[in-house]
Amino acid sequence: DTYLLGAAMGVDFNDYLGLRGFYYRSTVDKKISLSFDKMAMYGADFVAKLNVSRGIVPYLSVGGGYMNVYNSYLGVNENPFVLTSSGYFAKAGLGLSVPISSYLEVFGAANLLYTTDKDPEDLESTEYLKKHTMFNAGLKFNIGKSVRARNAVDSYVSQRVSNKTMMYEQRIAELNKELDKAYAINDSR
């Protein structure tokens, strides 16, 4: 058990999908502090929002990374005979994001992490996997201008409708001129 502090940075591809890279560092003595221990986690997550971001937004995340355990790290064991080793991990989670403003959100998530003492290529079955739980919470700052694919589609449709409307209005104007000319010469045909 440990507390981790860190940051994540990423990009949203559209209103629903995004990619986040993260770096977390373990704190000393299982307390929230700015004194860091000798363990770090870094990796990436794919994030899938389950609705459009108006109000509370549930999301799923799937990713993985590397847990770097330095030689002098004891962790919760505090037993020099129990080795804690570095290794890869896979991660999946479910979270909620609550927008405070268009540039700030509060989030929280529950994740399952899977680690192994073997190399990923040498895994033969799931019995070699160790399951861990990870809870995270924080603030998300949205920077940059949001790109909305929907706006591009709306703009395209609006332009097409405008072009068709102009074409029909021109044709109606031509037919009205012909009709006025026919009335002027008393041509009922």
N, C-alpha and C positions, 0 to 999 in steps of 0.2 A: 504494500500500500504506500502510496506517495501522492503528494500534490504536485501538479505540473503547471508552470506558467509559460506562456509563449504567445505566439501570434500566427495568424494565417492570412494569406493574401491570395487573391484569385481573380477570376474573370467570369462574368455571366455571358453565355453564348446567346441566350434569349430569355424570355420571362420564366422559363422552367428549368433550364439546365445550366450548370456552371462547373468550374474546376477550381479547387483550392489547394495551395501548397501550405504546409504548416511546419512549425518548429516549436517544440515544447522542451522545457528543461525542468528537471526534478528539483524540488526544494528540500532543504535540510530538516531532519527530525519530524517528518510528516506534518509540517505546519505550513500555512500560507505565509511566505516571507520572500524577501528579495535575496536571501542567502541560498545559493544554488548548490545542489549536490552534483555528483559526477555521473549523471545519466541524462541522456538527451534522446528525444524521439523526433524524427522528421519524415515527411512523406507527402502524399497527395490524396485528395478525395474528389470523387465526382459527386455533385450535389444535384438532386432532382426535387424541385418544389412541386407540391401536390395541388396547388391552386394558384391563381393569380394573386399577386401580393397586395391584397386589400384586407387589412385586419390580420388576424393570426394566421400564419402560414406554416403548415406542417411540411417537413421535408425528409427525404431519405438521403443517406450518404454511404458510399462504398469506396474503399480505398485501401491503402497500405503504405508501408514505408520500412524504415530501419530504426531499431532501438539500439543506440550506441551506449554501452555500459563500459565506463572507464575502469582500468585495473584496480584502483583503490576504492571502488564503490562497494558498500556493504549492504545498502538497502535496509529492508525491514528485518532481514535475517540477523544482521550484526554478528555473524558467526564466520570467522575467517576460513573455516573448512567447507562452507557451502558456497560454491562458485555461482555467480550470476553472470551470464554470458550475453554478449551482443547477438543480435539476430534480426531477421525480417519478421514483419507482422502483417496480417490482413485485418481489415477493420470494416465494420458495417454498423450503421446506426439510424436512429429515428429521432428527429428533433422538432422543435417549435421555434418560430421566429416571430417577434412582435414588433412591428414598426412603430417607432416613437415619432419620427418625422421622415421625410423623403431621403434624408441622409444618415439616419441613425436607427439601428434596430437592436433589440435585446434578444439573445437566443439561449437555448439550452438543449442538450441532447443526451441520450443514453446510447452507448456504443458497446459492441462486443468486439474484442480483439482476440486474435488467434496467433499464438507464437509456437515455435518448436525449437528443440535443441539440434535438430538435424538440418542439413541443407535442404532447401525446398525441392531440389531435384531428386533427393533420396527418400521423399515421403512415399510410403507404400499404402498407408491407410490413415484414417482420421484419428486412430488411437494415439498417434504421435503428437497430436495438437493439444496445446494448453489453452483453455478458454479464460479470458479475463473480462471484467467489466470496467468501463470508463465512462464517467459522467463529465460533461463539460458545459460551461456557461460563459457568457461574455457579451461584449458589445461589438456590433458590426457597423463600420463606417462605410457608407456608399460614396465613392468619389467618382467623378467623371460624369459625363452625360449618358443617360440611359438610351440604349438603342432598342427600338421596338420594331420588330418585323411587321407587326400589325399596321403601324403607321405607313410603312412603305407600300403595303398592299392597299390600304385605304387611299393613298395618294395616287396609285396606279389606276384604281377603279374610278376615282373622282375625275382623273384626266380623261379616261376613256369615255365616261358619261358626258363630260363637257364637250369633247370632240364630236360625239354622236349628236348631242343636242344642237350644237352649232350647225352641223350638216343638215339636220331636219329643219331648223329654223330658216336656213338659206333656201331649201327646197320649197317650204311653205311660202316664203316671200316671192319666189319665182312664180308659183302657181297663183298667188293672189294678183300679181301683175297681169298674168294671162287672163284671169277672170275679170279684172277691171277693164282690160282691153276688149274682151268679148262683150261686156255690158255696154261699153262705149259704142261699139259698132252694131249692137243689137243682134249678136250672134248667139242664139240659144243652144246651138249644137256644141 
